[in-house]
Amino acid sequence: MEKNQKKTPAKKNNPDHTSEETHSQLRNFFIDELKDIYWAEKHLLKALPKMQKEATNEELQNAFEDHLQQTKNHVTRLEQVFEQLGERVQAKKCEAMEGLTKEADTIIDDTRAGSSTRDVGLIMAAQKVEHYEIATYGSLVQLADTLELDEIVDLLKATLDEEKQADKYLTEIAESKVNHLSVEEV
């Protein structure tokens, strides 16, 4: 190198540059998203009993009860994730989940009590929640994998699998019973 040439430092935006700062930003983003889904799961602990109470179909009521128990486990798993990261358990308001549960309340208000149509609406609202959770946990699993947090990957993957199963079960209830019963309502 000649005397007057300067060595060019690595740029922060260079994707080949793996600095501690870049890793830290991803980790911080990951933790922030954990706080978001933690709030969402805690919020669901309040919303699911209302949905269960408003459902007419017994199988749907049981599905909401089962998912309430699973959601308690999801909260516990997230607390384990925070602990493994050495972070304080903390929630950050999840605007998306708040909106989805408000939509469920609107469906309850807009449908007749005791009707299969309300059950159809509750299933739709619950599946919107499940799809949000599936997207979130799927992304968190990938981020944990990128950050080489293998034990955390396993915890988050267990929740992701349960969310997918809950969504599938809601589809089965809708297709095998509830949707057909609602057709007959006037």
PyMOL commands that set and color helices and strands:
alter all, ss='L'
color gray80, all
select helices_A, chain A and resi 20-54+58-85+95-110+116-146+150-183
alter helices_A, ss='H'
color red, helices_A
deselect
rebuild
show_as cartoon
